[in-house]
């Protein structure tokens, strides 16, 4: 258990906030009741801390499980503190080159709980295209990017996150059965890429490939999305090749840092 603040020159609210971050880093996710109990906080104080951290993106909230997790803003600050160039900044020019070659929308995302959060986007020049925005999040099981990111988790961690979660159907093609999703994740691991077969929106498909760190862990995933009518077998093969090439280039840049 995180020790309670004892004063002695500390700012009580700041100390409690740091304790909250340390606690979430240890337990990975927690309900409001968990936070109140484990940190021995008054409910009003816990509510204020979580509300502030959520508003500033230091904490994320899963509406389905009603649990809090560390947010992406902490990762962004950690990147800045080490002097590293943010992943999105490194990827953006490569993504724009990929869009120029494929004429389709390219996206980069990371996993937060059971959501994928978009870090960077390069839009297709075509009038008919996938439209999204940096910072938005979608249920990972509904997208090619998200399923590819889920494949980067261990089986135990993935099952833990899915426990008790009802998988929402966005279209008739969305995977809503946990065991089927686990089988899909295994296929992604074996194939090295994931797909969205009109699972988030009818009329749009995508191909996604993981972006890996030096140790082989999944840092993020990059995808190319296209309207189904444009994604002929020939175009699909070309997109897959170009996407793999771009991800390799990005990984080489990251490895050189």
C-alpha positions in Angstrom: 0.0 0.0 0.0 1.2 3.5 -0.7 1.9 5.3 2.6 -0.3 8.2 3.5 1.2 11.8 3.3 2.8 12.9 6.6 3.4 16.6 6.0 6.9 17.8 6.9 7.2 20.3 4.0 5.1 18.3 1.5 2.2 19.7 -0.3 -0.6 17.3 0.7 -2.6 17.4 -2.6 0.6 17.0 -4.7 1.8 14.1 -2.5 -1.5 12.4 -2.9 -1.4 12.8 -6.7 2.0 11.3 -6.9 0.8 8.4 -4.7 -2.1 7.9 -7.1 0.2 7.7 -10.1 2.5 5.2 -8.3 -0.5 3.1 -7.2 -1.9 2.9 -10.8 1.5 2.0 -12.1 1.6 -0.9 -9.7 -1.9 -2.2 -10.0 -2.4 -1.3 -13.7 -6.1 -0.5 -13.3 -8.5 0.3 -10.4 -12.0 1.3 -9.7 -12.9 4.4 -7.7 -13.7 2.2 -4.7 -10.2 0.6 -5.1 -8.5 4.0 -5.0 -10.4 5.2 -2.0 -9.7 1.9 -0.1 -6.1 1.3 -1.0 -4.9 4.9 -0.7 -7.0 5.5 2.3 -8.5 8.7 0.9 -11.7 10.5 1.6 -14.1 9.9 -1.3 -14.2 13.7 -2.0 -10.4 13.9 -2.2 -10.2 10.8 -4.5 -12.9 12.2 -6.8 -11.0 15.6 -7.1 -7.7 13.9 -7.7 -9.0 11.6 -10.4 -11.1 14.3 -12.1 -8.1 16.6 -12.3 -5.8 13.9 -13.6 -8.4 12.7 -16.1 -9.0 16.2 -17.5 -5.2 16.6 -18.0 -4.9 13.1 -19.5 -2.6 11.8 -16.8 -5.2 9.2 -16.1 -7.6 7.4 -18.5 -11.0 5.9 -17.7 -12.6 2.9 -19.2 -16.3 3.4 -19.4 -17.0 -0.3 -19.8 -15.0 -1.6 -16.8 -15.3 1.6 -14.8 -11.6 1.4 -14.1 -8.9 4.1 -14.1 -5.4 3.6 -15.6 -2.4 5.8 -16.2 -2.9 8.0 -19.2 -0.9 8.8 -22.3 0.2 12.2 -21.1 2.6 10.6 -18.6 4.2 8.8 -21.6 4.5 12.0 -23.5 6.3 13.7 -20.6 8.6 10.7 -20.1 9.6 11.0 -23.7 10.3 14.7 -23.3 12.3 14.2 -20.1 14.7 11.9 -21.8 15.3 14.3 -24.7 13.8 11.9 -27.2 11.8 13.0 -30.2 8.2 11.9 -29.7 7.3 8.8 -31.7 4.6 10.7 -33.7 7.1 13.3 -34.8 9.5 10.7 -36.0 6.7 8.8 -37.8 4.8 11.7 -39.5 7.2 12.3 -42.5 7.4 8.6 -43.2 3.6 8.3 -43.0 3.2 11.2 -45.4 5.5 9.4 -47.9 3.4 6.3 -47.5 0.3 8.2 -48.2 1.9 9.7 -51.3 2.7 6.2 -52.5 -0.6 4.5 -51.7 -3.0 7.5 -51.8 -4.7 6.2 -48.7 -5.0 7.3 -45.1 -2.2 6.2 -42.8 -2.6 6.1 -39.0 -0.3 5.5 -36.0 -1.7 4.4 -32.7 -0.8 3.1 -29.2 -2.8 1.0 -26.8 -4.4 2.4 -23.7 -6.3 -0.3 -21.8 -8.6 -1.7 -24.4 -8.6 1.4 -26.6 -6.3 2.4 -29.3 -5.3 6.1 -29.2 -4.3 7.8 -32.5 -0.9 9.6 -32.3 -0.5 10.7 -35.9 -2.5 10.7 -39.1 -1.8 11.3 -42.8 -5.0 11.6 -44.8 -5.8 10.3 -48.2 -6.1 12.9 -51.0 -9.3 11.1 -52.2 -12.7 12.6 -51.4 -13.9 9.2 -50.1 -11.6 8.3 -47.2 -11.4 7.4 -43.6 -11.6 10.5 -41.4 -10.3 10.5 -37.8 -8.3 12.8 -35.5 -5.1 12.7 -33.4 -6.0 12.0 -29.8 -9.2 10.2 -30.5 -9.7 6.7 -29.2 -11.6 3.6 -30.4 -12.3 0.2 -28.9 -9.3 -1.8 -29.9 -11.3 -5.0 -30.8 -13.1 -3.0 -33.6 -10.0 -1.9 -35.6 -7.1 -3.5 -37.4 -4.7 -1.2 -35.5 -6.3 -2.1 -32.1 -6.2 -5.8 -32.7 -2.6 -5.6 -33.8 -1.8 -3.7 -30.5 -3.7 -6.3 -28.5 -1.6 -9.0 -30.1 1.4 -7.3 -28.5 0.2 -8.2 -25.0 0.8 -11.5 -23.3 -2.1 -14.0 -23.2 -2.4 -13.5 -19.4 -2.5 -9.7 -19.7 -4.9 -9.7 -22.5 -7.3 -12.1 -20.7 -7.0 -9.9 -17.6 -8.0 -6.8 -19.5 -10.9 -8.6 -21.2 -12.3 -10.2 -18.0 -15.8 -9.1 -17.5 -15.8 -6.8 -20.5 -18.7 -6.8 -23.0 -17.2 -6.3 -26.5 -19.3 -3.7 -28.3 -20.5 -4.4 -31.9 -19.9 -1.5 -34.3 -21.0 -3.5 -37.4 -22.2 -7.0 -38.1 -18.5 -7.9 -38.7 -17.2 -6.8 -35.3 -15.7 -9.5 -33.2 -17.7 -9.6 -29.9 -16.8 -13.0 -28.6 -13.8 -13.0 -26.3 -12.5 -16.5 -27.5 -12.9 -15.5 -31.1 -10.9 -12.3 -30.4 -8.2 -14.4 -28.8 -8.0 -16.6 -31.9 -7.8 -13.5 -34.1 -5.0 -12.1 -32.0 -3.1 -15.4 -32.4 -3.5 -15.2 -36.2 -2.1 -11.7 -36.1 0.9 -12.8 -34.1 1.5 -15.7 -36.6 1.0 -13.5 -39.7 2.8 -10.4 -38.5 -0.1 -8.1 -39.3 -3.8 -7.4 -38.5 -6.8 -6.5 -40.6 -10.1 -4.6 -40.2 -12.6 -6.2 -42.4 -15.4 -3.6 -42.1 -15.4 -4.2 -38.4 -15.5 -0.6 -37.3 -17.5 0.9 -40.2 -19.1 -0.7 -43.3 -17.3 0.2 -46.5 -13.8 0.6 -44.9 -11.0 -1.9 -44.5 -7.4 -1.5 -43.2 -4.1 -3.4 -42.8 -2.0 -2.8 -39.7 1.6 -3.8 -38.7 3.2 -3.5 -35.2 6.0 -1.0 -34.7 8.5 -2.8 -32.4 11.2 -1.6 -30.0 14.7 -3.0 -29.9 13.6 -5.7 -27.5 10.8 -6.8 -29.7 8.0 -5.4 -27.7 5.2 -3.6 -29.4 5.5 0.2 -29.2 2.7 1.1 -31.5 1.0 0.1 -34.7 0.7 1.7 -38.1 -2.1 1.1 -40.6 -3.3 2.0 -44.1 -7.1 2.3 -44.4 -9.0 2.4 -47.7 -12.6 2.2 -48.8 -13.5 -1.4 -49.6 -14.2 -0.8 -53.4 -10.7 0.5 -53.8 -9.0 -2.3 -52.0 -8.6 -4.8 -54.9 -6.3 -7.8 -54.3 -3.6 -6.1 -56.3 -3.9 -2.9 -54.4 -4.0 -4.7 -51.1 -0.7 -6.5 -51.9 0.9 -3.3 -52.8 -0.3 -1.5 -49.7 0.9 -4.3 -47.5 4.4 -4.1 -49.1 4.6 -0.4 -48.8 3.3 -0.4 -45.2 5.9 -3.1 -44.1 8.6 -1.0 -45.7 7.6 2.1 -43.9 7.3 0.3 -40.5 10.8 -1.1 -41.1 12.1 2.4 -41.8 10.5 3.8 -38.6 12.0 1.0 -36.5 15.4 1.7 -38.0 15.1 5.3 -37.0 14.1 4.4 -33.5 16.9 1.9 -33.2 19.4 4.6 -34.1 18.3 6.9 -31.3 
